[in-house]
Amino acid sequence: MRPTKYYPAEQRRYVYNNLQCEICGNTEYFCFDLKLRHSLKLKGGALILATHSKAQSIIENALEKNRGLFERDPPLVHCANCQDGYVDSQERLLEYCWERGCPGCRTCGSYIDKEEMISICTECIRDKDGEIREEDCYSICPVYEEGLQEVREHYDLTLDDVKLQAGY
């Protein structure tokens, strides 16, 4: 089994009506679990899988128009990279991040500046006189749930690093 690759935002393709895996960021390779009638032909010592042209055009139209393919249980569309079912419309994922005020995450790939992240954390640290732990961030910080932890990981910083910079 090959290792799962992570696709950072710089390596993703942005195409209208494109799909994106929420786990690895893949925007190019997907598997579709469709039950199709097909025929196998033996030609030149090799097996050839053939679908009827009418069936193929129906499938292509359904994939193009039916956005509900990845909302079924079990999902029909899977990421070919990580073999997971968390595939959604790329536009919908990005709109969700922008609407909730995401400071940055692996899904959208646009992170706030390092200085802005440090100032958000420093303000909270000073309010608590340095008596704050990583576990407290989840319940105290208004931006933590929207992705502040991922921003810290992106800049390779921990809460202790920010505390040291703030003088605590």
N, C-alpha and C positions, 0 to 999 in steps of 0.2 A: 504494500500500500504506500502510495507516495505521500509526502508531507503536505499539509494544507498550507497554501500560500495566502498571505494577507495582501490585499490591494489597497495601498494608500490612495488618498484623493488625487494625487498627481498622476497616478497610473490608470485612473478610471476613465472610461469614455462617457461623455455626456451627449446622449442622443435622445431626441423627443420620443416618448413612449418606451423608453428603455427600462429594463428590470435591473434591480440591484439586490445583492445578498446583504442582509443586515449584519451578518456575522463577520464575513471576510472582506466585504467591499467589492466582490466580483461583479462586473457589469457586462461580461462577454459570453460566458459559458454556462448553459443551463441544461437540465435534463427534464423532459416532459414524460410523465407517466400516462400515456394514452394507449388504450386498447384498440388496436387497428387491425383490420383484415388485411392480410398481405399474402403474397405468394413467394415461395422460395423456388428459384430456378437453378439448375445445375448448368453452368456454362463454362466451358474451357477448364473443367476440373475445379471450379470454385463455385460456392453458393452465392447467389445474388438475391437480395431481399428486394422485392418489388411491391410498390403500392399503386393502386389505380389512380390515374391522373385526376379523376373527379373527386375521389376521397382526399387526395393531396390538396386540392384547391379548397375544399371545405375546411380542412384542418388549418391551412394558412389563414383563411378568413376568420375562423374562430379564434385563433391565437392573436390576430391583429385587433379584433373588436371586443373580445370577451376578457375584461380585466378581472373577472371573478375566478380565474383559473388558480390563482395563488391564495384565495380565501377559503377554499374548500377544506374539509377535514376527511381524510388526509389530503394535503395539498398535492396538486398535479404537477407543479413546477418546483424543481429542486435545484440548488446550486451544484454545478458540476465540480466545483473546486472543493467545497467542504462537505458535500452531500447532505446539506441541511435544508429544511423547508421554510426558512425565514426569508423568503424572497418577496419583494414588493415593488411597486412602481417607483422608479427613481425620483420622479417629481413629487410624489406623495411623501416620500421619506424626507426630502429636503424641505418641503413646505412645513412638515411637522416640526422640524428642528427650528426653522425660522419663526414659526408661530409661538413656540414655547420659550423663545428667547435663549436658545441654546448657546452657552459660552464656547462650545466646541466639543466635538465627539468624533468617533470613528466613522459614523454614518455620513455626516456632512463634510467632515474634513477641514472645516474653517474654524480655527482656534483664535480666541481673543489674545491680545498681546501678553507677553510674559509679565510686563510691568503692571498691567491692569489686573491680572490674576493675583499677583503678589499684593497689590493694594487692597483687593477685596479680602484676602486672607488676613493681611496685617490689621485692617480695621476691626475684624472680628477678634483677633488675638488681643488687641489693645483693650477692647471692650470687656474682655474676660481676664485682664491682667496676666495673660500668658498661661492661665490655668485651663487649657483646652487640649483635648486629645482627639485623635482621628475619629473615634466613635462619636464624639460630641458634634463633629461637623455635620453629620447626617441630620441631626435634629435641630441644630441651631442655624446653620448657614442657609440663606434663602436661595442660593444658586447651586448648592451641592447636588441636588437631585437632577438639575438640568445639565449636569456634565462637568462640574468643576473638578471632580476627581480625575476625569479623563484628561482635562487640560493640564493638571499637575503631572500626570503620567507622561503626557506629550512633551513637557519641558523637563522631565526627569527630576522633579522636585517632590519632596515630602513635606508634611506639615512641620516636622522638626527643622528642616532647612529654612522654611519661611519664618519660624519662631526665632531662629538664630539671627536672621537678617533683621528682624524687628527688635532684637535686643533682649530676648527672653530665653 
